[in-house]
């Protein structure tokens, strides 16, 4: 009976680990998105306040 209980605990621990890994992957994906947004904002010229009649 104790072997059966130990196997169930191991499966539960592995399921918890799977959820933790999934959450860490999501955090990593969001961090990449933030980094890409920062690079985009810093590399694109700002044209919001240019005078359309100048030039």
Biopython code that builds the backbone (N, CA, C, O; Angstrom):
import numpy as np
from Bio.PDB.StructureBuilder import StructureBuilder

atoms = [
    (1, "UNK", "N", (0.810, -1.193, 0.000)),
    (1, "UNK", "CA", (0.000, 0.000, 0.000)),
    (1, "UNK", "C", (0.860, 1.266, 0.000)),
    (1, "UNK", "O", (0.504, 2.255, -0.641)),
    (2, "UNK", "N", (1.979, 1.242, 0.707)),
    (2, "UNK", "CA", (2.831, 2.428, 0.760)),
    (2, "UNK", "C", (3.488, 2.696, -0.590)),
    (2, "UNK", "O", (3.747, 3.851, -0.928)),
    (3, "UNK", "N", (3.760, 1.652, -1.366)),
    (3, "UNK", "CA", (4.335, 1.861, -2.706)),
    (3, "UNK", "C", (3.331, 2.571, -3.603)),
    (3, "UNK", "O", (3.697, 3.442, -4.392)),
    (4, "UNK", "N", (2.082, 2.195, -3.478)),
    (4, "UNK", "CA", (1.038, 2.824, -4.273)),
    (4, "UNK", "C", (0.898, 4.299, -3.906)),
    (4, "UNK", "O", (0.754, 5.151, -4.783)),
    (5, "UNK", "N", (0.939, 4.593, -2.630)),
    (5, "UNK", "CA", (0.831, 5.967, -2.155)),
    (5, "UNK", "C", (2.031, 6.799, -2.606)),
    (5, "UNK", "O", (1.873, 7.955, -2.999)),
    (6, "UNK", "N", (3.221, 6.220, -2.552)),
    (6, "UNK", "CA", (4.431, 6.936, -2.981)),
    (6, "UNK", "C", (4.369, 7.235, -4.474)),
    (6, "UNK", "O", (4.797, 8.304, -4.907)),
    (7, "UNK", "N", (3.843, 6.307, -5.263)),
    (7, "UNK", "CA", (3.709, 6.548, -6.699)),
    (7, "UNK", "C", (2.733, 7.665, -6.997)),
    (7, "UNK", "O", (2.957, 8.460, -7.910)),
    (8, "UNK", "N", (1.658, 7.735, -6.241)),
    (8, "UNK", "CA", (0.682, 8.813, -6.415)),
    (8, "UNK", "C", (1.258, 10.163, -6.057)),
    (8, "UNK", "O", (0.988, 11.158, -6.730)),
    (9, "UNK", "N", (2.048, 10.205, -5.005)),
    (9, "UNK", "CA", (2.701, 11.466, -4.617)),
    (9, "UNK", "C", (3.684, 11.907, -5.691)),
    (9, "UNK", "O", (3.795, 13.093, -6.001)),
    (10, "UNK", "N", (4.394, 10.939, -6.254)),
    (10, "UNK", "CA", (5.360, 11.279, -7.305)),
    (10, "UNK", "C", (4.640, 11.849, -8.526)),
    (10, "UNK", "O", (5.095, 12.825, -9.123)),
    (11, "UNK", "N", (3.526, 11.240, -8.889)),
    (11, "UNK", "CA", (2.765, 11.752, -10.035)),
    (11, "UNK", "C", (2.237, 13.153, -9.755)),
    (11, "UNK", "O", (2.267, 14.019, -10.629)),
    (12, "UNK", "N", (1.761, 13.373, -8.550)),
    (12, "UNK", "CA", (1.263, 14.706, -8.194)),
    (12, "UNK", "C", (2.386, 15.735, -8.241)),
    (12, "UNK", "O", (2.187, 16.855, -8.710)),
    (13, "UNK", "N", (3.564, 15.357, -7.757)),
    (13, "UNK", "CA", (4.707, 16.276, -7.792)),
    (13, "UNK", "C", (5.108, 16.581, -9.230)),
    (13, "UNK", "O", (5.465, 17.715, -9.548)),
    (14, "UNK", "N", (5.052, 15.575, -10.101)),
    (14, "UNK", "CA", (5.397, 15.801, -11.506)),
    (14, "UNK", "C", (4.373, 16.701, -12.188)),
    (14, "UNK", "O", (4.731, 17.521, -13.035)),
    (15, "UNK", "N", (3.119, 16.555, -11.829)),
    (15, "UNK", "CA", (2.091, 17.433, -12.397)),
    (15, "UNK", "C", (2.320, 18.873, -11.950)),
    (15, "UNK", "O", (2.204, 19.796, -12.756)),
    (16, "UNK", "N", (2.641, 19.073, -10.682)),
    (16, "UNK", "CA", (2.948, 20.424, -10.191)),
    (16, "UNK", "C", (4.164, 20.997, -10.914)),
    (16, "UNK", "O", (4.179, 22.173, -11.278)),
    (17, "UNK", "N", (5.169, 20.171, -11.118)),
    (17, "UNK", "CA", (6.364, 20.614, -11.834)),
    (17, "UNK", "C", (6.022, 21.012, -13.264)),
    (17, "UNK", "O", (6.560, 21.988, -13.785)),
    (18, "UNK", "N", (5.134, 20.263, -13.894)),
    (18, "UNK", "CA", (4.712, 20.585, -15.255)),
    (18, "UNK", "C", (4.034, 21.955, -15.309)),
    (18, "UNK", "O", (4.296, 22.742, -16.219)),
    (19, "UNK", "N", (3.177, 22.237, -14.351)),
    (19, "UNK", "CA", (2.519, 23.547, -14.311)),
    (19, "UNK", "C", (3.520, 24.670, -14.056)),
    (19, "UNK", "O", (3.399, 25.752, -14.631)),
    (20, "UNK", "N", (4.495, 24.423, -13.207)),
    (20, "UNK", "CA", (5.531, 25.426, -12.941)),
    (20, "UNK", "C", (6.334, 25.699, -14.205)),
    (20, "UNK", "O", (6.613, 26.853, -14.529)),
    (21, "UNK", "N", (6.707, 24.643, -14.918)),
    (21, "UNK", "CA", (7.479, 24.819, -16.150)),
    (21, "UNK", "C", (6.676, 25.568, -17.203)),
    (21, "UNK", "O", (7.220, 26.400, -17.929)),
    (22, "UNK", "N", (5.387, 25.275, -17.286)),
    (22, "UNK", "CA", (4.538, 25.976, -18.251)),
    (22, "UNK", "C", (4.470, 27.465, -17.916)),
    (22, "UNK", "O", (4.508, 28.312, -18.808)),
    (23, "UNK", "N", (4.369, 27.774, -16.633)),
    (23, "UNK", "CA", (4.327, 29.175, -16.214)),
    (23, "UNK", "C", (5.649, 29.882, -16.501)),
    (23, "UNK", "O", (5.657, 31.033, -16.937)),
    (24, "UNK", "N", (6.758, 29.200, -16.260)),
    (24, "UNK", "CA", (8.068, 29.797, -16.547)),
    (24, "UNK", "C", (8.245, 30.036, -18.043)),
    (24, "UNK", "O", (8.842, 31.035, -18.445)),
    (25, "UNK", "N", (7.736, 29.136, -18.861)),
    (25, "UNK", "CA", (7.822, 29.338, -20.307)),
    (25, "UNK", "C", (7.014, 30.568, -20.720)),
    (25, "UNK", "O", (7.451, 31.348, -21.567)),
    (26, "UNK", "N", (5.853, 30.734, -20.127)),
    (26, "UNK", "CA", (5.010, 31.898, -20.426)),
    (26, "UNK", "C", (5.701, 33.190, -20.002)),
    (26, "UNK", "O", (5.657, 34.183, -20.729)),
    (27, "UNK", "N", (6.337, 33.185, -18.837)),
    (27, "UNK", "CA", (7.082, 34.360, -18.376)),
    (27, "UNK", "C", (8.199, 34.690, -19.358)),
    (27, "UNK", "O", (8.423, 35.858, -19.677)),
    (28, "UNK", "N", (8.899, 33.668, -19.837)),
    (28, "UNK", "CA", (9.965, 33.883, -20.812)),
    (28, "UNK", "C", (9.437, 34.466, -22.107)),
    (28, "UNK", "O", (10.053, 35.365, -22.680)),
    (29, "UNK", "N", (8.295, 33.962, -22.577)),
    (29, "UNK", "CA", (7.693, 34.494, -23.801)),
    (29, "UNK", "C", (7.307, 35.960, -23.638)),
    (29, "UNK", "O", (7.510, 36.764, -24.547)),
    (30, "UNK", "N", (6.754, 36.302, -22.489)),
    (30, "UNK", "CA", (6.379, 37.696, -22.244)),
    (30, "UNK", "C", (7.602, 38.597, -22.158)),
    (30, "UNK", "O", (7.565, 39.736, -22.624)),
    (31, "UNK", "N", (8.679, 38.101, -21.569)),
    (31, "UNK", "CA", (9.913, 38.887, -21.491)),
    (31, "UNK", "C", (10.478, 39.147, -22.884)),
    (31, "UNK", "O", (10.979, 40.237, -23.161)),
    (32, "UNK", "N", (10.398, 38.152, -23.754)),
    (32, "UNK", "CA", (10.851, 38.334, -25.141)),
    (32, "UNK", "C", (9.993, 39.384, -25.835)),
    (32, "UNK", "O", (10.517, 40.226, -26.563)),
    (33, "UNK", "N", (8.689, 39.345, -25.619)),
    (33, "UNK", "CA", (7.800, 40.334, -26.229)),
    (33, "UNK", "C", (8.139, 41.747, -25.767)),
    (33, "UNK", "O", (8.149, 42.676, -26.575)),
    (34, "UNK", "N", (8.416, 41.917, -24.487)),
    (34, "UNK", "CA", (8.789, 43.233, -23.964)),
    (34, "UNK", "C", (10.097, 43.691, -24.601)),
    (34, "UNK", "O", (10.218, 44.849, -25.001)),
    (35, "UNK", "N", (11.068, 42.802, -24.696)),
    (35, "UNK", "CA", (12.347, 43.150, -25.313)),
    (35, "UNK", "C", (12.192, 43.547, -26.767)),
    (35, "UNK", "O", (12.812, 44.513, -27.213)),
    (36, "UNK", "N", (11.378, 42.821, -27.511)),
    (36, "UNK", "CA", (11.150, 43.160, -28.917)),
    (36, "UNK", "C", (10.464, 44.512, -29.044)),
    (36, "UNK", "O", (10.778, 45.283, -29.950)),
    (37, "UNK", "N", (9.538, 44.806, -28.153)),
    (37, "UNK", "CA", (8.851, 46.094, -28.179)),
    (37, "UNK", "C", (9.824, 47.238, -27.884)),
    (37, "UNK", "O", (9.752, 48.288, -28.523)),
    (38, "UNK", "N", (10.714, 47.048, -26.941)),
    (38, "UNK", "CA", (11.707, 48.075, -26.609)),
    (38, "UNK", "C", (12.623, 48.327, -27.800)),
    (38, "UNK", "O", (12.901, 49.478, -28.134)),
    (39, "UNK", "N", (13.089, 47.272, -28.437)),
    (39, "UNK", "CA", (13.958, 47.432, -29.611)),
    (39, "UNK", "C", (13.214, 48.167, -30.710)),
    (39, "UNK", "O", (13.780, 49.046, -31.360)),
    (40, "UNK", "N", (11.955, 47.820, -30.928)),
    (40, "UNK", "CA", (11.168, 48.490, -31.963)),
    (40, "UNK", "C", (11.004, 49.972, -31.652)),
    (40, "UNK", "O", (11.200, 50.817, -32.525)),
    (41, "UNK", "N", (10.644, 50.288, -30.413)),
    (41, "UNK", "CA", (10.419, 51.687, -30.039)),
    (41, "UNK", "C", (11.702, 52.505, -30.175)),
    (41, "UNK", "O", (11.656, 53.658, -30.604)),
    (42, "UNK", "N", (12.829, 51.929, -29.820)),
    (42, "UNK", "CA", (14.095, 52.657, -29.870)),
    (42, "UNK", "C", (14.659, 52.769, -31.284)),
    (42, "UNK", "O", (15.484, 53.647, -31.536)),
    (43, "UNK", "N", (14.244, 51.917, -32.206)),
    (43, "UNK", "CA", (14.856, 51.925, -33.535)),
    (43, "UNK", "C", (14.010, 52.632, -34.595)),
    (43, "UNK", "O", (14.502, 52.893, -35.692)),
    (44, "UNK", "N", (12.765, 52.943, -34.294)),
    (44, "UNK", "CA", (11.881, 53.581, -35.267)),
    (44, "UNK", "C", (11.865, 55.085, -35.011)),
    (44, "UNK", "O", (11.719, 55.515, -33.867)),
    (45, "UNK", "N", (12.012, 55.890, -36.068)),
    (45, "UNK", "CA", (11.968, 57.344, -35.861)),
    (45, "UNK", "C", (10.565, 57.791, -35.438)),
    (45, "UNK", "O", (9.562, 57.231, -35.880)),
    (46, "UNK", "N", (10.517, 58.794, -34.588)),
    (46, "UNK", "CA", (9.247, 59.332, -34.101)),
    (46, "UNK", "C", (8.742, 60.361, -35.096)),
    (46, "UNK", "O", (9.392, 61.386, -35.300)),
    (47, "UNK", "N", (7.591, 60.111, -35.724)),
    (47, "UNK", "CA", (7.050, 61.027, -36.732)),
    (47, "UNK", "C", (5.758, 61.696, -36.255)),
    (47, "UNK", "O", (5.062, 62.331, -37.047)),
    (48, "UNK", "N", (5.440, 61.560, -34.984)),
    (48, "UNK", "CA", (4.165, 62.087, -34.487)),
    (48, "UNK", "C", (4.096, 63.608, -34.504)),
    (48, "UNK", "O", (3.017, 64.167, -34.704)),
    (49, "UNK", "N", (5.215, 64.288, -34.298)),
    (49, "UNK", "CA", (5.173, 65.741, -34.157)),
    (49, "UNK", "C", (5.883, 66.460, -35.298)),
    (49, "UNK", "O", (6.289, 67.612, -35.144)),
    (50, "UNK", "N", (6.035, 65.806, -36.421)),
    (50, "UNK", "CA", (6.664, 66.473, -37.560)),
    (50, "UNK", "C", (5.642, 67.377, -38.248)),
    (50, "UNK", "O", (4.451, 67.071, -38.298)),
    (51, "UNK", "N", (6.135, 68.490, -38.773)),
    (51, "UNK", "CA", (5.286, 69.412, -39.517)),
    (51, "UNK", "C", (5.116, 68.870, -40.933)),
    (51, "UNK", "O", (6.109, 68.716, -41.644)),
    (52, "UNK", "N", (3.895, 68.578, -41.364)),
    (52, "UNK", "CA", (3.715, 68.000, -42.702)),
    (52, "UNK", "C", (4.054, 68.972, -43.828)),
    (52, "UNK", "O", (4.285, 68.541, -44.957)),
    (53, "UNK", "N", (4.089, 70.276, -43.543)),
    (53, "UNK", "CA", (4.370, 71.270, -44.574)),
    (53, "UNK", "C", (5.831, 71.674, -44.621)),
    (53, "UNK", "O", (6.239, 72.444, -45.491)),
    (54, "UNK", "N", (6.624, 71.154, -43.684)),
    (54, "UNK", "CA", (8.043, 71.506, -43.640)),
    (54, "UNK", "C", (8.825, 70.526, -44.503)),
    (54, "UNK", "O", (8.568, 69.323, -44.464)),
    (55, "UNK", "N", (9.750, 71.016, -45.259)),
    (55, "UNK", "CA", (10.641, 70.143, -45.997)),
    (55, "UNK", "C", (10.392, 70.188, -47.406)),
    (55, "UNK", "O", (11.066, 69.502, -48.175)),
]
sb = StructureBuilder()
sb.init_structure("model")
sb.init_model(0)
sb.init_chain("A")
sb.init_seg("    ")
for serial, (resi, resn, name, xyz) in enumerate(atoms, 1):
    if name == "N":
        sb.init_residue(resn, " ", resi, " ")
    sb.init_atom(name, np.array(xyz, "f"), 0.0, 1.0, " ", f" {name:<3s}", serial, name[0])
structure = sb.get_structure()
